[in-house]
Amino acid sequence: MSNVLPRKTFAIISHPDAGKTTLTEKVLLLGGGIRSAGTVKGKKSGKFATSDWMEIEKQRGISVTSSVMQLHYKDVQINILDTPGHEDFSEDTYRTLTAVDTAVMVIDSVKGIEAQTLKLFKVCRMRGIPILTFINKLDREGKEPLDLLAEIEETLEMETYPMNWPIGMGKRLSGIYSIPDDTVEVYNEDHERTVIPYKEATQLADHERETLEEEIMLLEEAGNEFTMEKVQNGELTPVFFGSALSSFGVQSFLDQFVKLAAEPQPRRASGELVAPDNKDFSGFVFKIQANMNPNHRDRIAFLRVCSGSFERGMEVVLSRTGKKMKLNQSSSFFASERETVDAAMPGDIVGLYDSGNFKVGDTICTGQDRIQYEEMPQFPPEKFAKITAKNALKHKQYHKGIEQLVQEGTIQLYKTPYFEDYIIGAVGDLQFQVFEYRMKNEYNVDIEFSYMSHELARWVTKGELKDNMTDSRKMLVEDQQKRPVLLFENEFALRWFQDKNPDLQLATGWDILE
């Protein structure tokens, strides 16, 4: 990593299959990070997405855990956090979003905004993260560009400003017109990038020019005014059109990205804003991943550097415990590949070897005053299952596996108050499958599941719970912090309970932190 170049740290968010991982790879290709792109679903060819390193990802052809990659482009160091697109892995995605300064939202031009995009967008708005939008799959017949802009504005309640504009789409796609510099990127089946001044684009038919000029005039008259202030405040999203699969429009996007994306921002810690140029080093752990190298059974804590400068071997304080420690083993990442990093600056992501000291959300710092960055968001699961080890003799491995996977945020863990039965919570079924796969392959423990009918979790934040308040439709459990949580079968059971117990105050995971 260069310790001179400005930093741009971002995550790509999208609904599954919108083209997020493909866009990530094309950006890496342009930055010289890789020589050839893997294909997410290219199982027969044996090629897989560069950012997908876990064995289960290669089997399934989807991203199930966040990866970290770095590249240099036009005198900027870009740190990419590739997040899972699948809705079942939203918790890891949510936590990753706390570590970035900008989000890139990928939208499928055929399908428009989908459910997962909305969920992730809510997190960005809550955190005040600027958003750039890449509308993908322009080489397919999709929704009209004006309709897509209107959909973003109405659904996400933010202004849009197109940085380029498509000339046709699908089989009629001729190019994209760059609004800032009056050029056309010509679309051709050879996928060779050709950019020419609009006046010299003689290959455009008269009706294409007429349609384009009418639409640009409409955008100028009825569109939004572009200001960097609105972009940085998350009130306006610059919109780019293209096709990640054919690399069309990707370099234009990247050229603008390095200008528009936010540099490392001040972050709130212990009630005050900590600026990146603060002389004291500080950062927070947003992710923990065990067994990235199965041969070594290692455990890595991913640290976002927020202020000061990181140096390998430096002595820091873990704010939660007051414990002093030396950071001797530190790495930078390219998916599962890593190399030792000696220094890092605000905006960088550093992997720290962890022997069990760190938890997600931990702050480490130097200086006289211990600070604590804001808590990680916690999200209520929607699916629950009681779990036991099939082999009682694997008791030690069973508890170690659960402890590590819970700390990673793979699943959430709850216990019943009296018998301390283990109940795991997840946002979707695929999380259970990954949990089962990793327990088997990394800890050699076979798990037995007893799936529950409950769908809602609510934390009890005020009032007194009584034994007669629970029955088959609602269950009392404790979370990792020993806070009381009620699990309900459905919304009806929740409403009925609230009507009967108006003195009890219930909250979702969002509410606890807001």
ABEGO torsion letter per residue (X at the ends): XBAABBBBBBBBBBBBGAGAAAAAAAAAAAAGABABBBBAABAAAGBBBAABABAAAAAAGBBABBBBBBBBBGGBBBBBBBBBABAAAAAAAAAAAAABABBBBBBBAAAEBBAAAAAAAAAAAAAGBBBBBBBBGAABBBBBAAAAAAAAAAAAGBBBBBABBBBEBEAABAEBBBAAAGBBBBBBAAGBBBBBBAAABAABBAAAAAAAAAAAAAAAAABBBBBAAAAAAGABBBBBBEBAAAGBGAAAAAAAAAAABBBBBBBBBGGBBBBAABABBBBBBABBBBGABAAAGBBBBBBBBABEBBBBGBBBBBAAAGBBBBBABBBBBBEABBBBBABBBBGBBBBBBBAGABBBGBBBBBEABBBBBBBBBBBBBABBBBBBBABAAAAAAAAAAAAAAAAAGABBBBBBAAAGBBBBBBABAAAAAAAAAAAAAAAGBBBBBBBBABABBBBBABEBBBAAABBAABBBBBBAAGBBBBBBABAAAAAAAAAABAABBBBBAAAAAX
